[in-house]
Amino acid sequence: MKTKGAVVPVLIIVLGVTWLLNVLQLLPAVDWIWTIGLAAVGILTLVVGGINRLTVVVGPFLMVGSVCSVLRQLGSLSVDREVPVLITFLGIFMLIAQILGLSLPEFLKPEDTPEKK
């Protein structure tokens, strides 16, 4: 079984189950579509984009944003604390990408231009 091929169906199943549990009022009143959407895009960024300097920052950042969204909607995290937490995590992920020496994705690498003669 290919891992990349299973990611989207699994995320759709999680979305459907979470939506159903929300409609049945078995989950707290949270905007689950937004929250799971953030996490799903974060996961897909890593799975589809592979591991590089961009995806190691963007993917986990979106997942942390998803967790912060749930905490804010449940009243456990205020916006005045959420934003500094997100900024801190953004810096941490950027530092990790730098320390690991990850390369840029191909589409962000500068093109080789022929030298002028």
N, C-alpha and C positions, 0 to 999 in steps of 0.2 A: 504494500500500500504506500502510495506516495504521500509524504507529509504535506507538501504544498497543496496538493489536490484536495486534501481533507479539511483544510483550514476554513475555507468559506462555508461549506456545509455545516461544520460544527458551530461556527459563529452564528449561522442562521438558526440552528436548533436552539442554541442558548438564548438568542433574541426572542424566539417564539415562546419558549418555556417561561422566560422571565416576564414577557408581556402577559401571558396567560395567568401567571401567579399574581401579577399586578392587578389584572382585571378581577380576579377572584378575591382580591384584597387580602392575599396571604403574605404580601410584601409591604413594607412601609411605602407611604405615598412619595415616590421619587420618580422623576422623569427618566425612566429606564431606557427609553429609546435613545435619548441624548447620551446618557452615561455609558451604555453598552456600545453605542456608536463610536464614542471616543476611544474606548478600550479596543474595539475591533479594528479601527483604523491604525491604532498603535501596533497591534499584533501583526496586521497585514503589512505594515511598513517594514517590519523586520523579516517576515517570511518571504514576501515578494521581492523586496529590495536587497535582501541579504544583509550581511554585517559589514557596514562601512561607516565612515565618519558621520554621515548624515543620519542614517537609520538608527544608529546607537544613541543619538540624541533625540530625534523626533519620536520614535516608537515608544520608548519608556516614558518620555515626557507626556505623551497623550494618555498613557495608562495611569500615570500619577494624577493627571488632570481629571480622569474619570473617577478615581477614588476620592479626590478632593470634592468633586461635584456631589457625590453621594453624601459625604460628610457634611457639606454645606446645606444640602436639602434636608438632612435629618436634624439640623440645628447644632451639630457638634463642631463645626468649623465656620467662623465668620469670614466674610470677604476680606476684612482688613488683615487677617492672618493667612488666608488662602493665597493671596497674591505673593507675599514674601516666600511662602513655602514653595510655590511653583517656580519662582525666580531662582531660589536656592537649588532646587532639583535641576533646573536647566543648566546652571553652572556646573553642578556635579557631573551631569551627563556629558557636558562639553569637555570637562577635565578628563573624564574616563576615556573619551574618544582620543584625546590628545596623548594621554599616557600610553594607551595601547598602540599608538602609531598607526591607526587605521587610515586607509586611503579614502579619497573622495570617490563618490560614484562616477562612473564613466561620463555621464551627461554634465557633470560639473567640472571635469578636468579641462584645462585650457587646451585649445587646439594648437597643434604645431603649425606655425606659419612659416612659409618659405622666406628665407632671408633675402633682402633686397640686394641686388648686385650693382 
